[in-house]
């Protein structure tokens, strides 16, 4: 499967390990900590894309909450945890990431940006069209699909932002929603 495509309805997909720049934090999407982390990621990605002659990667986020007594969407957004990610080719020399971090200095928080690898494995995924506030509708479709197929979540909720968050019309936003799963 292509990392950057998903059907408009829930589907199963399998993804192996990916490597890229990552930064972890806590706070509301669009809040000060979240925006500072995005700024730090792109501060390192800019020199890296020049050093390695790469296009600018697409922003991704993996999300979780530590409150197990409530549904994640019922937890205040300020308590959400995230791991922001910019995917890079697996063939990239790791030394280039360090060179890019040094080139990004004195930008704030660049030391928090690390070269990371993770695996989603088997997932239920779909493309969500519209605003982030409307994602619960797509997530409900994914939950229904998981129940119908005897699956349950088994990893961090993953979003791939195919449209820039600066998109002026929320109806034009496209986000791949991906949930790692296992058999119930």
C-alpha positions in Angstrom: 0.0 0.0 0.0 1.0 3.6 -0.6 1.8 5.4 2.7 0.1 8.5 1.5 -3.2 7.1 0.2 -6.3 5.6 1.8 -9.9 5.0 0.6 -12.7 7.3 1.6 -14.2 4.4 3.7 -12.5 2.2 6.3 -10.1 -0.4 4.9 -7.4 -2.8 6.2 -3.8 -2.0 5.4 -0.3 -3.2 6.5 2.7 -0.9 7.0 6.3 -1.8 7.9 8.8 0.4 9.7 9.3 4.0 8.7 12.0 6.5 9.7 11.9 10.2 10.0 12.2 13.3 12.2 10.1 13.2 15.3 9.3 15.2 18.4 7.1 14.2 21.3 5.0 16.4 23.6 1.8 17.1 25.3 -0.9 19.8 24.8 -3.8 20.8 22.7 -3.5 20.6 18.9 -2.7 24.1 17.7 -1.7 25.1 21.3 1.7 26.7 22.1 3.6 23.4 22.8 2.2 21.8 19.7 3.0 24.7 17.5 6.5 25.1 19.0 7.2 21.4 18.2 6.0 21.8 14.6 8.3 24.8 14.2 11.2 22.9 15.6 10.5 20.0 13.2 10.5 22.2 10.2 13.5 24.1 11.4 15.5 20.8 11.1 13.7 19.5 8.1 14.5 22.7 6.0 18.3 22.2 6.1 17.9 18.4 5.8 15.8 18.6 2.6 18.5 20.8 1.2 21.4 18.6 2.3 19.7 15.4 1.0 18.0 17.0 -2.0 14.5 15.9 -0.8 11.1 17.4 -1.1 9.6 18.7 2.2 7.9 15.7 4.0 4.2 15.7 4.9 3.4 16.4 8.6 2.1 13.4 10.6 0.9 13.0 14.2 0.4 10.0 16.4 -1.9 10.8 19.3 -2.8 9.2 22.7 -4.2 10.0 26.1 -3.1 8.4 29.4 -6.6 8.6 31.0 -8.1 5.1 30.6 -11.4 6.0 32.4 -12.7 8.1 29.5 -13.0 7.9 25.8 -10.0 9.7 24.3 -12.3 12.4 22.7 -13.7 13.1 26.2 -10.3 13.9 27.6 -9.5 17.7 27.5 -7.3 18.5 24.5 -4.7 20.0 26.8 -4.0 16.5 28.2 -3.5 14.9 24.8 0.0 13.5 24.0 1.5 13.5 20.5 4.4 12.4 18.5 4.8 14.6 15.5 6.7 13.1 12.5 8.1 13.9 9.1 8.8 10.8 7.1 12.2 10.4 5.4 13.6 7.8 3.0 14.9 4.7 4.8 18.2 5.2 2.8 18.9 8.6 4.3 22.3 8.7 6.1 21.5 9.4 9.8 24.5 11.8 9.9 22.6 14.2 7.6 19.9 14.5 10.3 22.5 15.6 12.8 24.0 18.0 10.4 20.6 19.5 9.7 19.9 19.9 13.5 23.2 21.8 13.8 22.4 23.9 10.8 19.0 24.8 12.4 20.6 26.3 15.5 19.8 28.6 17.3 16.2 27.8 16.5 14.3 26.9 19.7 13.7 23.3 20.6 15.8 21.7 17.8 17.4 19.4 20.4 14.0 17.8 20.9 13.9 16.7 17.3 15.2 13.2 16.9 15.6 10.6 14.1 13.0 7.9 15.0 11.6 4.7 13.6 8.2 3.2 14.2 5.9 0.5 12.7 2.1 0.8 12.4 1.7 -2.8 11.3 -1.9 -3.9 10.5 -4.2 -0.9 10.5 -7.7 0.3 9.8 -7.4 3.5 7.8 -9.5 5.9 5.8 -9.2 9.4 4.3 -11.2 12.0 6.3 -12.4 15.0 4.2 -13.2 18.1 6.1 -12.3 19.9 9.3 -10.5 18.3 12.3 -13.6 19.0 14.4 -15.6 16.5 12.1 -13.1 13.7 12.5 -15.2 11.9 15.2 -17.7 11.0 12.3 -14.9 9.2 10.4 -13.5 7.7 13.6 -17.0 6.2 14.4 -17.0 4.6 10.9 -13.5 3.1 11.7 -14.7 1.8 15.1 -17.7 0.2 13.4 -15.5 -1.5 10.8 -13.2 -2.7 13.6 -16.1 -4.3 15.5 -17.5 -5.9 12.3 -14.1 -7.5 11.6 -13.3 -8.6 15.2 -10.5 -6.0 15.6 -9.5 -3.6 18.4 -7.0 -0.8 18.6 -3.4 -1.8 19.3 -1.3 1.3 19.0 -1.3 5.0 18.6 -3.9 6.8 16.6 -2.0 8.1 13.5 -2.9 11.0 11.3 -1.3 12.1 8.0 -2.1 15.7 7.1 -2.3 15.6 3.3 -3.5 19.3 3.2 -1.8 22.1 5.0 -3.5 23.3 8.2 -3.5 26.7 6.7 -6.1 25.6 4.1 -8.6 28.4 4.0 -11.7 26.2 3.4 -12.0 23.4 6.0 -14.0 21.4 3.4 -10.8 21.0 1.4 -8.8 19.4 4.3 -7.8 15.8 3.7 -6.3 13.7 6.5 -5.5 10.0 6.5 -6.7 8.5 9.8 -4.9 5.3 10.7 -5.4 3.0 13.7 -3.1 0.1 14.3 -5.2 -3.0 15.2 -5.2 -6.6 16.4 -7.8 -9.3 16.7 -10.1 -8.9 19.7 
